[in-house]
Amino acid sequence: MRKSIAIGAAAMLAAATSMPALAQSKADAELDQASQIMQQLTGPQSTAGIPDAVLKAAKCVAVIPKMIKGGFVVGAQHGDGVAICRRSDGRWSPPAPFQLSGASFGAQIGGEEQGYVMMVMDDHGMQALQSGHFKVGAGVDAAAGPVGREASGSAGWKASILSYSSAKGAYIGATLQGAELNQDHGKTKALYGSEVPFTSILAGEVQMPPQGPAQAFVETVNHAVQQASQ
């Protein structure tokens, strides 16, 4: 009996200690993928990517490396992502993990897995994002972003959020209307060691995680913005 209890306790301890490591690994992988998405949509070879004007004006950048969709016309979507915002001194905040889920509308057939980027263009959109909980398109205007590195960020759009897909084709300018964003508390603890408010992270009130995927993601976004400003 005692042996069984000891074995059970050891198993529970092993599971408890492995969970934070697993969450950390997932958070790091997500940040790596987010960096790749940004490089694909902002690199010099990406002539059909995010316009330089949008990159220069964006107040926040939120990346969902894998948005899984299913169904025809009306389906479901879910993805995990990371967001950063410009601080008052012009530098970028540490990354804040989130989840995005809800209904999706558009020409979708079968299950699809795409990467998305949301460019937050004004204070209203930034405040909504920093709250850690809001629905895209509900009180926060959102639209498929203009495409092409030389395109104007204001070409017919007055939206707080401009969305893009990493795929080439119909989804390059994409909408995520109706999707609900919520802070990912598990990955937040994995990155920062404790529960940290979404607002505090995006306001730059917490320390950047040490050298690694988090730092690399911020540097990738910053490099894209600097290149766009030249």
C-alpha positions as CSV (number, residue, x, y, z in Angstrom):
1,M,0.0,0.0,0.0
2,R,2.7,2.4,1.0
3,K,4.7,1.5,-2.1
4,S,1.7,2.2,-4.3
5,I,1.2,5.6,-2.6
6,A,4.9,6.4,-3.0
7,I,4.8,5.5,-6.7
8,G,1.7,7.5,-7.2
9,A,3.2,10.5,-5.5
10,A,6.4,10.2,-7.6
11,A,4.3,10.1,-10.8
12,M,2.3,13.2,-9.7
13,L,5.5,15.1,-8.9
14,A,7.1,14.1,-12.3
15,A,3.9,15.3,-14.1
16,A,3.9,18.6,-12.1
17,T,7.5,19.3,-12.9
18,S,7.2,18.4,-16.6
19,M,4.1,20.7,-17.2
20,P,6.0,24.0,-16.9
21,A,8.8,22.7,-19.1
22,L,6.2,21.6,-21.7
23,A,4.5,25.0,-21.6
24,Q,7.9,26.7,-22.0
25,S,8.8,24.6,-24.9
26,K,5.4,25.4,-26.6
27,A,5.8,29.1,-25.9
28,D,9.4,29.1,-27.4
29,A,8.2,27.1,-30.5
30,E,5.3,29.6,-31.0
31,L,7.7,32.6,-30.8
32,D,10.1,31.0,-33.3
33,Q,7.2,30.4,-35.7
34,A,5.9,34.0,-35.2
35,S,9.4,35.3,-36.2
36,Q,9.2,33.2,-39.3
37,I,5.8,34.5,-40.2
38,M,7.0,38.1,-39.9
39,Q,10.1,37.4,-42.0
40,Q,7.9,35.9,-44.7
41,L,5.5,38.9,-44.8
42,T,8.1,41.7,-44.4
43,G,11.3,40.4,-46.0
44,P,12.8,42.0,-49.2
45,Q,11.5,39.1,-51.3
46,S,8.0,39.5,-50.0
47,T,6.7,42.1,-52.6
48,A,3.1,41.1,-51.8
49,G,3.5,41.3,-48.1
50,I,2.6,44.0,-45.5
51,P,3.1,47.5,-46.8
52,D,6.0,49.6,-45.4
53,A,3.4,52.3,-44.5
54,V,1.5,49.8,-42.3
55,L,4.7,48.6,-40.6
56,K,5.8,52.1,-39.8
57,A,2.5,53.2,-38.4
58,A,1.6,50.1,-36.4
59,K,1.2,50.5,-32.7
60,C,1.0,46.8,-32.0
61,V,1.8,43.6,-33.8
62,A,0.0,40.3,-33.0
63,V,1.0,37.1,-34.8
64,I,-0.9,33.8,-34.8
65,P,1.5,31.2,-36.3
66,K,-1.2,28.6,-36.9
67,M,-4.8,29.5,-37.2
68,I,-6.7,26.2,-37.7
69,K,-10.0,26.6,-39.7
70,G,-12.7,24.2,-40.7
71,G,-16.0,24.1,-42.4
72,F,-17.6,25.7,-45.4
73,V,-18.7,29.4,-45.4
74,V,-19.2,29.4,-41.6
75,G,-16.7,27.4,-39.6
76,A,-14.6,27.5,-36.5
77,Q,-11.1,28.9,-35.9
78,H,-8.6,28.7,-33.2
79,G,-5.0,29.7,-32.8
80,D,-2.3,30.6,-30.2
81,G,-0.3,33.8,-30.7
82,V,1.9,36.5,-29.3
83,A,1.6,40.3,-29.3
84,I,3.9,43.2,-28.7
85,C,3.2,47.0,-28.6
86,R,5.3,50.1,-28.9
87,R,6.2,51.7,-25.6
88,S,6.1,55.4,-24.9
89,D,9.8,55.5,-25.5
90,G,9.4,54.0,-29.0
91,R,10.8,50.6,-28.1
92,W,8.8,47.4,-28.3
93,S,7.3,45.6,-25.3
94,P,8.0,42.0,-24.3
95,P,5.7,39.5,-26.1
96,A,2.4,38.7,-24.5
97,P,0.9,35.2,-25.3
98,F,-2.8,35.0,-26.2
99,Q,-5.4,32.6,-27.8
100,L,-7.8,33.6,-30.6
101,S,-10.9,31.6,-31.2
102,G,-14.5,31.9,-32.5
103,A,-16.6,31.9,-35.7
104,S,-15.0,32.5,-39.1
105,F,-16.6,33.7,-42.2
106,G,-15.4,33.4,-45.8
107,A,-14.7,31.0,-48.6
108,Q,-13.2,28.1,-46.7
109,I,-13.4,24.5,-47.7
110,G,-12.3,21.8,-45.4
111,G,-9.7,22.2,-42.6
112,E,-7.0,24.8,-43.2
113,E,-4.0,25.9,-41.2
114,Q,-2.7,29.4,-41.8
115,G,-0.5,31.9,-40.1
116,Y,-2.0,35.4,-39.5
117,V,-0.7,38.8,-38.5
118,M,-2.8,41.6,-37.0
119,M,-1.4,45.1,-37.3
120,V,-3.0,47.4,-34.7
121,M,-3.1,50.9,-36.2
122,D,-4.6,53.2,-33.6
123,D,-4.9,53.9,-29.9
124,H,-8.4,52.3,-29.8
125,G,-7.2,49.1,-31.2
126,M,-4.1,49.1,-28.9
127,Q,-6.3,49.6,-25.8
128,A,-8.5,46.7,-26.8
129,L,-5.5,44.5,-27.3
130,Q,-3.9,45.5,-24.1
131,S,-7.0,44.6,-22.1
132,G,-6.3,41.0,-22.8
133,H,-9.9,40.3,-23.8
134,F,-11.8,41.6,-26.8
135,K,-13.7,40.4,-29.9
136,V,-12.3,41.4,-33.3
137,G,-14.9,43.6,-35.1
138,A,-17.0,44.1,-32.0
139,G,-16.4,47.8,-31.1
140,V,-13.0,47.5,-32.7
141,D,-13.0,48.0,-36.5
142,A,-11.0,45.3,-38.4
143,A,-10.4,44.8,-42.1
144,A,-8.2,42.8,-44.5
145,G,-5.1,44.8,-44.9
146,P,-3.9,46.4,-48.1
147,V,-1.3,44.2,-49.9
148,G,2.0,45.1,-51.5
149,R,5.2,46.6,-49.9
150,E,4.6,49.9,-51.6
151,A,0.8,50.1,-50.9
152,S,-0.6,52.8,-48.7
153,G,-1.7,51.8,-45.2
154,S,-4.7,54.1,-45.5
155,A,-5.8,52.9,-49.0
156,G,-9.5,52.9,-48.3
157,W,-9.1,51.6,-44.8
158,K,-9.9,53.3,-41.5
159,A,-9.8,50.2,-39.4
160,S,-8.1,49.9,-36.1
161,I,-6.8,46.4,-37.0
162,L,-5.5,45.3,-40.4
163,S,-5.0,41.6,-40.9
164,Y,-2.8,39.5,-43.1
165,S,-2.1,35.8,-43.8
166,S,1.2,34.2,-44.4
167,A,-0.2,32.2,-47.3
168,K,0.1,33.3,-50.8
169,G,-3.2,33.9,-52.6
170,A,-6.7,34.7,-51.3
171,Y,-5.8,34.9,-47.7
172,I,-2.9,37.4,-48.1
173,G,-5.3,40.2,-47.0
174,A,-7.5,38.4,-44.4
175,T,-10.2,39.1,-41.9
176,L,-10.6,37.6,-38.5
177,Q,-14.0,39.1,-37.8
178,G,-15.8,37.7,-34.8
179,A,-12.7,36.0,-33.3
180,E,-12.3,36.4,-29.6
181,L,-8.9,37.2,-28.1
182,N,-7.9,36.1,-24.5
183,Q,-4.7,36.1,-22.6
184,D,-3.0,32.7,-22.6
185,H,-2.3,32.4,-18.8
186,G,-0.4,29.1,-19.1
187,K,2.2,30.4,-21.6
188,T,2.4,33.7,-19.7
189,K,3.5,31.8,-16.6
190,A,6.0,29.8,-18.8
191,L,7.6,32.9,-20.2
192,Y,7.6,35.1,-17.0
193,G,7.6,32.6,-14.2
194,S,4.3,33.9,-12.7
195,E,0.9,35.3,-13.6
196,V,1.5,38.7,-15.2
197,P,-1.4,41.0,-16.5
198,F,-1.6,41.3,-20.2
199,T,-1.7,45.1,-19.9
200,S,1.6,45.1,-17.9
201,I,3.4,43.1,-20.5
202,L,2.3,45.2,-23.5
203,A,3.0,48.4,-21.6
204,G,6.6,47.3,-21.1
205,E,6.3,47.1,-17.3
206,V,7.8,43.6,-17.0
207,Q,11.4,42.5,-17.9
208,M,12.0,41.0,-21.3
209,P,12.6,37.2,-21.1
210,P,16.3,36.4,-21.4
211,Q,18.1,35.9,-24.8
212,G,16.1,33.4,-26.8
213,P,12.9,33.1,-28.9
214,A,11.1,36.0,-27.2
215,Q,14.0,38.4,-27.8
216,A,14.4,37.1,-31.3
217,F,10.7,37.8,-32.1
218,V,10.9,41.4,-30.9
219,E,14.1,41.9,-32.8
220,T,12.5,40.5,-36.0
221,V,9.6,43.0,-35.7
222,N,11.9,45.9,-34.9
223,H,14.1,45.1,-37.9
224,A,11.1,45.0,-40.2
225,V,9.9,48.4,-39.0
226,Q,13.4,49.9,-39.3
227,Q,13.7,48.6,-42.8
228,A,10.3,50.0,-43.7
229,S,11.4,53.4,-42.4
230,Q,14.4,53.7,-44.6
